[in-house]
Amino acid sequence: MTTVLELEKRFLSVGTVARLVGCSASTLRELESRGLLPFTPARLAGSEYRLYTVADVEAIKAVREAQHRERQEAA
């Protein structure tokens, strides 16, 4: 059985990912709820904790960059 400590070495928390991409944890949850992420974050069995991989971080960065470009073009 995989322990929580082993998972923490392989996955990133929503707070850590938010800091890495420059937004809040609530923004990440909103992106997920609106279906804007090209993946569904993994979750610990029996909990609501979202777990992200490094590849997920790159995908979130791409989504955020696309949103920024759209806003610039609309202005």
Buried (B, 14 or more C-beta within 10 A) or exposed (E): EEEEEEEEEEBBBBEBBBEBBEBEBEBBBEBBEEEEBEEEBBEEEEEEBBBBBEEBBEBBBEBBEEEEEEEEEEE
